[in-house]
């Protein structure tokens, strides 16, 4: 990634296949990954058994992106990733089941992480293969490579929030004046969240975050943020029923939806099962809709870097309910997909660079009381 936070320009012309460099020490796994990725004719796979082979390939030609393993002989994947990001940054998707290393990779500059599958479980491999291809396509878009439009997605992956939470209007309630912040983020989000949270004071309103991330990784991510000396807030992975309170950040776990609910004079998090919404579980759309219904004008909604449109409709519902809504600007996004769609729909009241998000939200909290 460049100093501006942007990925380098596309290295392959429109109409050409996009080269994906797969770096994995298992010959069997390399071949299986090659078969999955090349099932989309837009991609052509180049194989490397370890980072040293990858470096030799990179010295002769530059792929569009890299799919990288972590545990490898001679040089581990994270060491290679650090060197790559310093010397020749490219879109990287990491394939690992090690949560701590996954979070480190995202901090270093990997775009996405996908958990390694159980190759023996054929019942789950079809869905995992689809998820891998989606991550590869996201990396292509993030790297501004000439990717063709996706084939229409199945209804299962494009469901709105309705099956999880039907749409309803905000109903004012006497005695509820606590302010909260709901944040939605995807590709490039780990670095964005680190920066944003570091800018908030210790007495900031309670914050709830949906970051698209595999299950079991969100706990490691929350722990990393909690131990970051630059972040003054308490950060934890959300549990069902957790109260949302000032000075605390709750990160919704992977593979379950997170809702904001009113409770007494405040709010709590509710974790609920349900189908993917806008292709994701947890979904930003669900979080934002629930926040609009629960808090209305006492909430701020923030949409940060990410691929696709998850959260754009929910942020619009928040604005309709009187919430303060903010979108990250294009210049500071790794991927401008989610903020762009929110802005296009008129959902964002403010569009600001990443380093102004916290200050913009805090200015809202110090403004005149919300009416409800």
C-alpha positions in Angstrom: 0.0 0.0 0.0 1.3 3.5 -0.8 1.7 6.3 1.7 -1.7 7.7 0.6 -3.4 4.5 1.6 -4.2 3.7 -2.0 -3.2 0.5 -3.8 -0.9 0.8 -6.9 -2.6 1.2 -10.3 -3.7 -1.8 -12.3 -0.8 -3.7 -13.9 -3.0 -5.6 -16.4 -5.0 -4.2 -19.3 -8.7 -4.6 -19.9 -9.4 -7.9 -21.6 -6.4 -9.7 -20.2 -6.6 -12.4 -17.6 -5.6 -11.2 -14.1 -2.6 -13.1 -12.7 -3.0 -14.4 -9.1 0.2 -15.5 -7.4 -0.6 -18.4 -5.0 2.1 -18.8 -2.4 1.7 -22.0 -0.3 4.1 -24.7 0.7 1.7 -27.6 0.1 1.7 -28.8 -3.6 -1.8 -30.4 -3.1 -3.2 -27.2 -1.7 -1.7 -25.1 -4.4 -3.3 -27.2 -7.1 -6.7 -27.1 -5.3 -6.5 -23.3 -5.0 -5.5 -23.0 -8.6 -8.5 -25.1 -9.7 -10.9 -23.0 -7.6 -9.6 -19.6 -8.7 -9.3 -20.5 -12.4 -13.0 -21.6 -12.3 -13.5 -17.9 -13.0 -12.0 -17.4 -16.4 -10.9 -13.9 -15.5 -8.1 -15.3 -13.5 -4.9 -17.1 -14.2 -2.9 -18.7 -11.4 0.9 -18.6 -11.0 2.2 -21.0 -8.3 5.0 -20.5 -5.7 6.0 -23.0 -3.0 7.4 -20.4 -0.7 8.2 -16.6 -0.5 11.7 -17.1 -2.1 10.0 -18.6 -5.2 7.5 -15.8 -5.1 10.3 -13.2 -5.0 11.9 -14.9 -8.1 8.6 -14.7 -9.9 8.1 -11.1 -8.9 11.5 -10.2 -10.3 10.3 -11.2 -13.8 6.6 -10.2 -13.8 4.1 -8.5 -11.5 0.8 -10.3 -10.8 -2.5 -8.6 -10.2 -2.7 -9.9 -6.6 -1.3 -12.5 -4.2 -3.0 -15.3 -2.2 -0.7 -16.0 0.7 -0.3 -18.7 3.2 1.3 -18.0 6.6 3.1 -21.1 7.8 5.9 -21.9 5.3 9.5 -23.0 5.5 12.4 -20.7 5.0 10.3 -17.5 5.3 6.9 -17.2 6.9 4.1 -15.3 5.2 4.0 -12.3 7.5 7.7 -11.6 7.0 7.2 -11.8 3.3 4.1 -9.5 3.5 6.1 -6.9 5.4 8.8 -6.9 2.8 6.3 -6.8 0.0 4.4 -3.8 1.5 7.6 -1.9 1.9 9.1 -2.7 -1.5 6.3 -3.4 -4.0 2.8 -3.2 -2.4 0.2 -5.4 -4.1 -3.3 -6.5 -3.2 -2.9 -9.5 -0.9 -5.5 -12.0 0.4 -4.2 -14.0 3.4 -5.4 -17.6 3.9 -4.9 -18.7 7.5 -6.8 -20.0 10.5 -4.5 -18.3 13.0 -6.5 -15.3 14.3 -3.6 -13.3 15.8 -1.6 -13.6 12.6 -4.6 -12.7 10.5 -5.0 -9.4 12.4 -1.3 -8.7 12.1 -1.5 -9.3 8.4 -4.5 -6.8 8.1 -2.5 -4.3 10.1 0.5 -4.7 7.8 -1.6 -4.2 4.7 -3.4 -7.4 3.6 -6.7 -6.5 2.1 -8.7 -9.5 3.3 -8.3 -12.7 5.3 -10.0 -16.0 4.6 -9.9 -18.8 7.1 -8.4 -22.1 5.8 -10.9 -24.8 5.1 -11.1 -28.3 6.3 -10.3 -29.9 2.9 -11.9 -33.2 4.1 -15.3 -31.6 4.6 -16.8 -31.6 1.2 -20.2 -30.2 2.4 -18.6 -26.9 3.3 -16.0 -26.6 0.4 -18.5 -25.3 -2.1 -19.4 -22.3 0.0 -15.7 -21.8 1.0 -14.7 -21.8 -2.7 -17.4 -19.1 -3.4 -16.1 -17.0 -0.5 -12.5 -17.4 -1.7 -13.5 -16.2 -5.2 -15.3 -13.3 -3.7 -12.2 -12.3 -1.8 -10.1 -12.6 -4.9 -12.6 -10.4 -6.8 -12.6 -7.9 -4.0 -8.8 -7.7 -4.2 -9.0 -7.2 -7.9 -11.4 -4.3 -7.5 -9.3 -2.8 -4.7 -6.3 -2.9 -6.9 -8.3 -1.2 -9.7 -7.8 -4.2 -12.0 -10.1 -4.5 -15.0 -12.5 -7.0 -13.5 -15.7 -7.8 -15.4 -19.1 -7.3 -13.7 -20.0 -10.2 -11.4 -22.5 -12.7 -12.5 -25.9 -12.0 -10.7 -25.6 -13.2 -7.1 -28.1 -15.6 -5.7 -31.0 -14.2 -3.6 -29.6 -15.8 -0.5 -26.5 -13.5 -0.6 -28.4 -10.4 -1.7 -31.1 -10.4 1.0 -32.1 -7.1 2.6 -32.2 -6.8 6.3 -35.9 -7.6 6.4 -35.6 -11.3 7.3 -33.4 -10.4 10.3 -35.1 -7.1 11.3 -38.3 -5.8 9.6 -38.2 -2.1 8.8 -39.9 0.2 11.4 -39.9 3.8 12.4 -38.0 5.3 15.3 -40.4 5.8 18.2 -39.2 8.6 20.7 -39.1 7.7 24.3 -39.0 10.0 27.3 -35.8 9.9 29.4 -33.5 8.4 26.8 -30.8 10.8 25.8 -27.6 8.7 25.8 -25.8 9.0 22.5 -24.2 6.1 20.6 -22.1 5.5 17.5 -22.6 2.7 15.0 -19.7 2.0 12.6 -19.6 -0.2 9.4 -16.4 -1.1 7.6 -15.0 -3.8 5.4 -11.9 -4.1 3.1 -9.1 -2.0 4.5 -11.0 -1.7 7.8 -8.4 -2.8 10.4 -6.1 0.1 9.8 -9.0 2.5 9.5 -10.5 1.4 12.8 -7.2 1.6 14.5 -6.8 5.2 13.3 -10.3 6.3 14.1 -10.4 4.8 17.6 -7.1 6.4 18.5 -8.6 9.8 17.7 -11.6 9.3 20.2 -11.2 10.5 23.8 -11.8 8.1 26.7 -15.2 9.6 27.4 -16.5 9.1 23.8 -20.1 7.7 23.4 -20.4 4.0 23.2 -19.4 2.6 19.9 -20.6 -0.6 18.1 -18.6 -1.8 15.1 -19.3 -4.3 12.3 -16.1 -5.2 10.5 -16.5 -7.9 7.9 -14.2 -10.6 9.2 -14.3 -14.4 9.5 -15.6 -16.0 12.8 -13.0 -16.5 15.5 -11.0 -13.6 14.1 -13.0 -10.7 15.6 -12.0 -11.7 19.2 -8.3 -11.4 18.3 -9.0 -8.1 16.6 -10.8 -6.7 19.6 -8.0 -7.8 21.9 -5.4 -6.1 19.6 -7.4 -2.9 19.8 -7.7 -3.2 23.5 -4.0 -3.5 24.0 -3.1 -0.7 21.6 -1.6 2.1 23.8 -2.8 4.8 21.3 -6.5 3.8 22.0 -7.9 5.3 25.2 -11.2 3.4 24.9 -12.1 0.0 26.3 -12.5 -2.5 23.3 -14.1 -5.9 23.5 -15.8 -8.4 21.3 -19.6 -8.1 21.9 -21.5 -10.6 23.8 -25.3 -11.0 23.7 -26.8 -8.4 26.1 -23.7 -6.3 26.5 -24.6 -2.7 27.5 -23.4 0.0 25.2 -21.8 2.7 27.4 -19.5 5.7 27.1 -15.9 4.9 26.7 -16.5 1.4 25.4 -16.3 -0.2 21.9 -18.0 -3.4 21.1 -17.1 -5.3 18.0 -19.8 -7.7 16.6 -18.4 -11.3 16.3 -18.0 -12.9 12.9 -20.8 -15.0 11.5 -23.7 -13.5 13.5 -25.7 -10.3 13.2 -25.5 -7.5 15.7 -28.4 -5.3 16.7 -28.7 -2.3 18.9 -31.7 -2.5 21.3 -33.1 0.0 23.8 -33.0 -1.1 27.4 -34.1 1.1 30.3 -32.5 4.5 29.8 -29.7 3.1 27.6 -28.9 0.5 24.9 -27.5 -3.0 24.6 -26.2 -5.3 21.9 -28.3 -8.3 20.8 -26.7 -11.1 18.7 -29.1 -12.9 16.4 -28.7 -15.6 13.8 -30.1 -15.1 10.3 -29.2 -15.3 6.6 -26.4 -13.2 5.1 -27.5 -9.6 4.4 -25.8 -7.8 1.5 -23.7 -11.0 1.3 -22.5 -10.5 4.9 -23.0 -11.8 8.4 -22.6 -9.7 10.4 -24.1 -7.1 8.1 -23.6 -3.3 8.5 -27.1 -3.0 7.0 -28.6 -4.8 10.0 -26.6 -2.8 12.6 -27.5 0.5 11.0 -31.2 -0.3 10.7 -31.4 -1.5 14.3 -29.6 1.7 15.5 -32.0 3.9 13.5 -35.0 2.2 15.2 -33.5 2.2 18.7 -31.7 5.5 18.9 -32.9 7.8 16.1 -31.5 11.3 16.5 -29.3 10.1 19.5 -27.1 8.0 17.2 -24.3 8.7 14.8 -23.7 6.3 11.9 -20.2 6.1 10.3 -19.4 4.1 7.1 -15.8 3.5 6.3 -13.7 1.9 3.6 -15.1 -1.3 2.1 -16.2 -3.2 -1.0 -19.8 -3.3 -2.1 -22.9 -1.6 -0.7 -23.4 -3.1 2.7 -24.7 -0.4 5.1 -25.7 2.2 2.5 -29.4 1.6 2.9 -29.2 1.3 6.6 -27.3 4.6 6.9 -30.0 6.3 4.8 -32.6 4.9 7.3 -30.5 6.3 10.1 -30.5 9.7 8.5 -34.2 9.6 7.9 -34.6 8.8 11.7 -32.7 12.0 12.5 -29.2 10.4 13.2 -26.0 12.1 12.4 -24.4 10.3 9.5 -20.7 10.3 8.3 -18.9 8.7 5.3 -15.2 8.4 4.8 -14.0 10.4 1.8 -12.5 8.7 -1.3 -9.0 10.0 -0.9 -8.4 8.2 2.4 -10.3 4.9 1.6 -8.5 1.8 0.6 -11.7 0.9 -1.2 -14.4 3.5 -1.8 -17.3 1.1 -2.5 -19.4 1.3 0.7 -18.9 5.0 1.3 -19.5 5.9 -2.3 -22.8 4.0 -2.4 -23.9 5.7 0.9 -23.1 9.1 -0.5 -24.8 8.3 -3.8 -28.0 7.5 -2.0 -27.9 10.7 0.1 -27.3 8.8 3.3 -24.2 10.8 4.5 -24.7 14.2 6.0 -20.9 14.7 6.2 -18.1 13.3 4.0 -14.7 13.6 5.7 -11.2 12.2 5.6 -10.4 9.3 8.0 -8.4 11.6 10.3 -11.4 13.8 10.8 -14.0 11.2 11.5 -13.6 11.1 15.3 -13.5 14.9 15.6 -16.6 15.2 13.4 -18.5 12.7 15.6 -17.3 14.4 18.8 -18.4 17.8 17.6 -21.9 16.3 17.1 -21.9 15.0 20.6 -21.0 18.4 21.9 -23.7 20.2 19.8 -27.2 21.0 20.8 -29.3 18.2 22.3 -30.9 15.9 19.8 -34.7 16.2 19.7 -36.7 13.0 19.9 
